Amino acid sequence: MSPEIVTILALVVIFAIATFLPINMGALAFVAAFVVGTLSVGLTTDEILGGFPAELVLTLIGVTYLFAIAQNNGTVDLLVRGAVRLVGGHVAAIPWIMFFVTALLTAIGALSPAAVAIIAPIALTFAARHGINPLLMGMMVIHGAQGGGFSPISVYGVTVNTIVEDEGLPDASIQVFLGSLIFNLAIALVLFFVLGGRKLLGRKVAAAPLEHVEHAHGTTVRGHGAAPGPAVGGDDDEHIHPDVPQPVRFEQILTLVGLVVVAVLALVFDLDIGFVAITVAVVLALFSAQQHKGAVTQISWSTILLIAGVLTYVFVLQEAGTIDYVGDAVTGLGAPLVIALLLCYIGGVVSAFASSTAIIGVAISLAVPFLLTGDIGAVGVVVALSVASTIVDVSPFSTNGALVLANAQDVDKDRFYKQILAYATIVVVVGPLLAWLAFVVVPGWF
C-alpha cells in the first residue's frame, strides 16, 4: 500500500478513536506520526520532530501565560469594563467591535494569528462576564481577522497578488480583499443570530463585572469583586449593576503597558508574538512573583498537546506527498468548474490543519494551467480559492482556532473544543462550496 494511502487511513483512525474514546487526539497523532512516519514514509525521528510546530506552541504558551497574569491582577476586567463603556453598555455591540477591530489589525498588515492572539483573550473574557456565547465571540474575532486579511498590504494579500502577477493572471487585489471581507461579514451576521445574538439586542450592562452570568450552554460563571445577585441570561437584563468606578492599581497600569508593548513589537516590528508575550509575562511576574506563581498552571496544556500532535502528523502527511497526490488527481479531471470546486475543497480541508498562506499558494498554482486557457474566469477562481483556504482557520487545529480554544474563560474545555470542531466541520463542508458558487459560478460578480 502506498504511503499516501497509509497516511490518509491513519488520519481516519485517529479521528475515529478520539471520537469514541476519551483520549487526547494530539497524543494519538504523535503515535501515528512516529509509527507511520518511520515504517511507511521512511522518515527518521529527527525528521519527524522537524515538523513539530514549535512557533505555534510557544505562541499558545506565551499568550495564555500573559493573559493568565492579566486575568489574575484584574487587568482583563479593566479592559472589559472599558469596552462596555465604549459602546454605552450595549452588549450586542461588543461582538461587532471585536470583529472590526481584528479586521482592522489584519488589514493594516498584522498577521492573522497575532491579531487573534491580542483580541481573543479580551473578547472571550467579556463573553464570560456578560453571558455571551463564547463560540460566537471567538468566531467573530477569527472571521474579523480573515475578513481584513486580504488587503493589498496584508500578508495574505501580498502573497496572493504576488502569485497572480508572477503567473501572468489578471490583477485581483481589490476583488480578493472585498470578496473575503464580504464573505466573512456575511458569516458573522449569520453566527450572530444563530448563536444567541438576538437575545443580546437591547441588553445593557454596567462596566463592573457580574457576579453570576448564565452562559448560553447553561453553566454559571462568577465574576470578581461584584456583590451577590441573581443569575443573568434572559432578555430583561438592562442595567444589571450600576457603573461603579474601580480604582486602577499600579500593577494593572504595568500590565496595560505590557500589552501595548506586545502589540507594538508583534504588529509593527513583526517580532515573534510567542517570545514577546512570554517575555512580558515573566517581567510582570517578577513584580509580584507570589501572586502569579499559579499562572503557569492556567496555561491550556491539553490544548497544546492536541494542536502539537495533530500538526506534527500533518507534517508527516505532507512529507509522504499526500497533498500533491490528491491535487494531481483533481487537476487531471479536465472540467474547469469541477476542478475549481475540488481545489476549493483541497484548500479548505488542508488549511484546516496546515498553513493557510502556504495552501493558498499551492491551490492557485495548481489552478494556473486551466485558468490560462480562458475557459473560466480567473479572478473569480482566485477569490474563491483565497476565501476557501482561509475561512477554515476557525478549526481548533489552526493557530486562530487554537488561540480561541486556549483562551476561553470559565468553560468546559472539552465541550468547547467539540463545539469549535463541529462548527469548523460545517465550515469545511459548506464554506468552499459557497465560495465556489459566489465567486465562480454566479456570473457578474468578478
C-alpha positions in Angstrom: 0.0 0.0 0.0 1.4 3.4 -1.0 2.5 5.9 1.8 -0.2 8.4 0.6 -3.0 5.9 1.2 -1.5 4.8 4.5 -1.3 8.3 5.9 -4.9 9.0 4.9 -6.2 5.8 6.6 -4.2 6.6 9.7 -5.8 10.0 9.9 -9.2 8.5 9.7 -8.3 6.1 12.5 -7.1 8.9 14.7 -10.4 10.8 14.3 -12.4 7.6 14.9 -10.6 6.7 18.2 -10.7 10.3 19.5 -14.4 10.5 18.8 -15.4 7.3 20.7 -12.8 7.2 23.4 -11.7 10.0 25.9 -8.1 10.1 24.5 -6.4 13.3 23.6 -6.2 13.4 19.8 -2.8 15.0 20.0 -1.4 12.0 21.8 -2.8 9.7 19.1 -1.4 11.9 16.4 2.1 11.8 17.9 1.9 8.0 17.9 0.7 7.9 14.3 3.5 10.4 13.3 6.0 8.1 14.8 4.7 4.7 13.6 3.5 5.8 10.1 6.4 8.2 9.6 9.1 5.7 10.3 7.6 2.5 8.9 5.7 3.8 5.9 7.1 7.1 4.9 10.7 6.3 5.8 11.4 9.3 8.0 13.8 9.4 10.9 12.6 10.6 14.3 14.7 13.7 13.9 12.9 14.4 10.6 9.5 13.9 12.2 10.4 16.2 15.1 11.3 18.8 12.4 7.5 19.1 11.8 6.8 19.9 15.5 5.0 23.3 15.5 7.4 25.0 17.9 6.4 28.5 16.9 2.7 27.8 17.5 3.3 26.0 20.8 5.4 28.9 22.0 2.6 31.4 21.0 0.0 29.4 22.8 2.1 29.2 26.0 3.2 32.8 25.9 -0.2 34.3 25.2 -2.1 32.2 27.7 0.5 32.8 30.4 0.4 36.5 29.8 -3.3 36.8 29.9 -3.5 34.5 33.0 -1.4 37.1 34.8 -3.6 39.9 33.4 -6.7 38.0 34.5 -5.3 37.4 38.0 -4.4 41.0 38.6 -7.7 42.4 37.3 -6.4 44.0 34.1 -8.6 42.0 31.8 -11.6 43.1 33.9 -10.5 46.6 33.5 -10.3 46.2 29.7 -13.8 44.6 29.7 -15.3 47.5 31.6 -13.7 49.9 29.2 -15.1 48.0 26.2 -18.6 48.2 27.8 -18.3 51.9 28.4 -17.1 52.4 24.8 -20.4 51.2 23.4 -22.6 52.7 26.1 -23.2 49.4 27.8 -24.8 47.8 24.7 -23.8 44.1 25.0 -24.9 43.3 21.4 -22.3 45.8 20.0 -19.3 44.1 21.6 -19.0 41.1 19.2 -19.1 43.5 16.3 -16.5 45.8 17.9 -14.2 42.7 18.2 -14.9 41.7 14.6 -14.0 45.1 13.1 -11.0 45.8 15.4 -9.5 42.5 14.5 -10.3 43.1 10.8 -8.6 46.5 11.0 -5.4 45.0 12.6 -5.0 42.4 9.8 -6.0 44.9 7.1 -3.1 47.2 8.1 -0.6 44.3 7.9 -0.8 42.3 11.2 -0.5 38.6 10.9 -3.9 36.9 11.5 -2.7 34.8 14.5 -1.1 37.9 16.1 -4.3 39.9 15.8 -6.3 37.0 17.2 -3.8 36.4 20.0 -4.2 40.0 21.1 -8.0 40.4 20.8 -9.4 36.9 21.6 -8.5 36.8 25.3 -10.2 40.1 25.9 -13.2 39.2 23.8 -13.6 35.8 25.5 -13.3 37.3 28.9 -16.1 39.7 28.1 -18.2 36.8 26.9 -17.7 35.0 30.2 -18.6 38.1 32.2 -21.7 39.1 30.3 -23.4 35.9 29.2 -22.4 35.9 25.5 -21.9 32.5 23.8 -18.1 32.1 23.8 -18.3 30.3 20.4 -20.0 33.4 19.0 -17.4 35.7 20.4 -14.4 33.6 19.4 -15.6 33.1 15.9 -16.4 36.8 15.4 -12.7 37.5 16.2 -11.4 34.9 13.8 -13.8 35.9 11.0 -12.8 39.5 11.6 -9.2 38.6 11.2 -9.9 36.7 8.0 -12.2 39.5 6.7 -9.4 42.1 6.8 -6.7 39.6 5.9 -6.6 40.2 2.2 -6.0 43.9 2.0 -3.2 44.8 -0.6 -0.8 45.5 2.3 -1.6 42.4 4.4 0.4 39.1 4.4 -2.4 37.1 2.7 -3.0 39.9 0.2 0.7 40.3 -0.8 1.0 36.5 -1.1 -1.9 36.1 -3.5 -1.2 39.2 -5.5 2.5 38.2 -6.0 1.5 34.7 -7.2 -1.1 36.2 -9.6 1.4 38.6 -11.0 4.1 36.0 -11.4 1.8 33.6 -13.2 0.5 36.3 -15.6 -3.1 36.2 -14.4 -5.4 39.3 -14.2 -5.0 41.5 -11.2 -7.4 40.5 -8.5 -6.1 42.5 -5.5 -9.3 44.6 -4.8 -11.7 41.7 -5.6 -9.9 39.3 -3.2 -9.9 41.9 -0.4 -13.6 42.8 -0.8 -14.7 39.2 -1.5 -13.1 38.0 1.7 -14.4 40.9 3.8 -18.0 40.5 2.5 -17.9 36.7 2.8 -16.7 36.7 6.4 -19.0 39.6 7.3 -22.0 37.5 6.0 -20.9 34.5 8.0 -20.5 36.7 11.1 -24.0 38.1 10.6 -25.5 34.5 10.5 -23.5 33.5 13.5 -24.7 36.5 15.5 -28.3 35.5 15.2 -27.8 31.7 15.3 -25.6 31.8 18.4 -27.8 34.0 20.5 -27.0 37.5 19.3 -30.7 38.4 19.1 -31.1 37.9 22.9 -28.4 40.5 23.4 -30.2 43.2 21.5 -31.4 45.9 23.9 -29.5 44.5 26.8 -27.3 46.9 28.7 -24.8 46.2 31.5 -22.6 48.3 33.7 -18.9 48.2 33.2 -18.5 46.3 36.6 -18.2 42.6 36.2 -21.2 40.4 37.0 -21.4 38.1 40.0 -23.4 35.5 38.2 -23.5 35.1 34.4 -25.6 32.5 32.8 -23.7 31.1 29.7 -25.5 30.1 26.6 -24.6 26.5 27.4 -26.1 26.7 30.9 -23.1 27.0 33.2 -22.8 29.7 35.8 -19.8 32.0 35.9 -18.8 34.1 38.9 -17.2 37.5 38.4 -14.6 39.2 40.6 -15.5 41.9 43.1 -19.2 42.1 42.5 -21.9 41.7 45.0 -24.0 38.5 45.1 -27.0 38.7 42.8 -29.4 36.7 40.7 -28.4 34.8 37.5 -28.3 36.7 34.3 -29.2 35.4 30.9 -32.6 36.5 29.8 -33.7 39.5 27.7 -34.5 41.7 30.7 -31.0 42.3 31.9 -30.9 46.1 31.4 -28.8 48.0 33.9 -27.9 44.9 35.9 -25.4 46.8 38.1 -24.7 50.5 38.5 -21.5 51.7 36.9 -19.2 51.6 39.8 -15.8 53.2 39.1 -12.9 50.9 40.0 -9.5 52.3 41.1 -6.7 51.4 38.7 -3.7 49.8 40.5 -0.1 50.2 39.6 0.3 46.5 38.5 -2.7 47.0 36.2 -1.1 50.0 34.6 2.1 48.0 34.2 0.2 45.1 32.6 -1.6 47.5 30.2 1.8 48.9 29.2 3.0 45.3 28.7 0.0 44.5 26.4 0.7 47.6 24.4 4.4 46.5 24.1 3.3 43.1 22.9 1.0 44.7 20.3 3.6 47.1 19.0 6.5 44.6 18.8 4.4 41.9 17.2 2.4 44.1 14.8 4.7 46.9 14.0 8.2 45.3 14.3 7.0 41.8 13.3 8.7 40.0 16.2 7.5 36.6 17.2 4.5 37.1 19.4 5.2 34.0 21.4 8.6 35.2 22.6 7.4 38.7 23.1 4.3 37.6 25.2 6.3 35.2 27.4 9.0 37.9 28.0 6.4 40.4 29.0 4.7 37.8 31.2 7.9 37.0 33.0 8.7 40.7 33.6 5.2 41.2 35.1 5.6 38.1 37.2 8.9 39.5 38.7 7.0 42.4 40.2 4.6 40.0 42.1 6.1 36.6 42.0 4.0 35.1 44.8 0.7 36.4 43.4 1.3 34.9 40.0 3.1 31.6 40.9 0.0 29.7 39.9 -0.4 31.4 36.5 1.6 28.6 34.7 -1.0 26.1 35.7 -3.6 28.2 33.9 -1.9 27.5 30.5 -4.1 25.2 28.5 -1.6 22.2 28.3 -4.2 19.8 27.0 -5.0 22.1 24.1 -1.2 22.5 23.3 -0.9 18.7 23.3 -3.8 18.4 20.9 -2.5 21.0 18.5 1.1 20.0 18.5 0.3 16.3 17.9 -2.1 16.8 15.0 0.2 19.3 13.3 3.2 17.1 13.7 1.2 14.3 11.9 0.1 16.7 9.2 3.8 17.3 8.5 4.3 13.5 8.0 1.3 13.6 5.7 2.9 16.4 3.7 6.3 14.6 3.6 4.5 11.5 2.2 3.3 13.5 -0.7 -0.3 13.0 0.1 -1.4 16.6 -0.7 0.4 16.5 -4.1 -1.1 13.1 -4.7 -4.7 14.4 -4.2 -4.0 17.6 -6.1 -2.7 15.8 -9.2 -5.7 13.5 -9.2 -8.1 16.5 -9.1 -6.4 18.6 -11.8 -6.5 15.6 -14.2 -10.3 15.7 -14.4 -10.4 18.2 -17.2 -13.6 20.1 -16.4 -12.7 23.7 -15.3 -15.7 24.2 -13.0 -15.3 20.9 -11.3 -11.5 21.4 -10.9 -12.2 24.8 -9.3 -14.6 23.3 -6.8 -12.3 20.5 -5.9 -9.4 22.8 -5.5 -11.5 24.9 -3.1 -12.1 21.8 -1.1 -8.5 20.8 -1.1 -7.5 24.3 0.1 -10.2 24.3 2.8 -9.6 20.8 4.1 -5.8 21.1 4.2 -5.7 24.6 5.5 -7.8 23.5 8.5 -4.7 21.6 9.6 -1.8 23.5 8.0 -0.6 26.9 7.0 -3.2 28.9 5.1 -0.6 31.1 3.4 1.2 28.0 2.0 -2.0 26.3 0.9 -3.3 29.4 -0.9 -0.1 29.4 -3.0 -0.4 25.6 -3.7 -4.1 25.9 -4.7 -3.6 28.9 -7.0 -0.5 27.3 -8.6 -2.5 24.1 -9.3 -5.2 26.2 -10.9 -2.9 28.2 -13.2 -2.8 25.8 -16.2 -6.6 25.7 -16.8 -7.0 29.4 -15.8 -4.7 30.5 -18.6 -6.9 28.8 -21.2 -9.6 31.4 -20.6 -12.4 28.8 -20.2 -13.2 30.1 -16.8 -13.0 33.5 -15.1 -9.5 33.6 -13.5 -10.3 36.4 -11.0 -13.3 34.6 -9.6 -11.4 31.4 -9.1 -8.6 33.2 -7.3 -11.1 34.9 -5.0 -12.8 31.6 -4.3 -9.6 29.7 -3.6 -8.4 32.5 -1.3 -11.6 32.6 0.7 -12.0 28.8 0.9 -8.4 28.4 2.1 -8.8 30.9 5.0 -12.3 30.7 6.4 -11.4 27.3 7.8 -9.0 28.9 10.2 -11.8 28.5 12.8 -10.5 24.9 13.1 -9.1 24.1 16.6 -6.1 22.7 14.7 -5.3 26.1 13.2 -3.4 28.8 15.1 -6.5 31.0 15.3 -8.9 28.3 16.4 -6.3 27.0 18.9 -5.9 30.5 20.4 -9.7 30.8 20.9 -9.9 27.4 22.5 -6.9 28.0 24.8 -8.2 31.5 25.9 -11.8 30.6 26.6 -12.8 31.6 30.1 -14.9 29.6 32.6 -16.0 26.9 30.1 -15.7 23.1 29.9 -12.7 22.9 27.5 -13.7 19.5 26.2 -17.2 20.7 25.4 -15.9 23.9 23.9 -13.4 22.0 21.8 -16.2 19.8 20.4 -18.3 22.9 19.6 -15.4 24.6 17.7 -14.7 21.3 15.9 -18.4 20.9 15.0 -18.5 24.5 13.6 -15.2 24.0 11.8 -16.6 20.8 10.2 -19.6 22.7 8.9 -17.3 25.5 7.5 -15.1 22.9 5.8 -18.1 21.1 4.3 -20.1 24.2 3.3 -17.6 27.0 3.0 -15.7 26.0 -0.1 -19.0 25.2 -1.9 -20.4 28.7 -1.1 -17.2 30.4 -2.1 -17.3 28.5 -5.4 -20.9 29.4 -6.0 -20.5 33.0 -5.0 -17.3 33.8 -7.0 -17.0 31.3 -9.8 -20.5 30.1 -10.8 -22.6 33.2 -10.3 -21.9 35.5 -13.2 -21.3 39.2 -13.0 -19.6 39.3 -9.5 -15.9 39.0 -10.6 
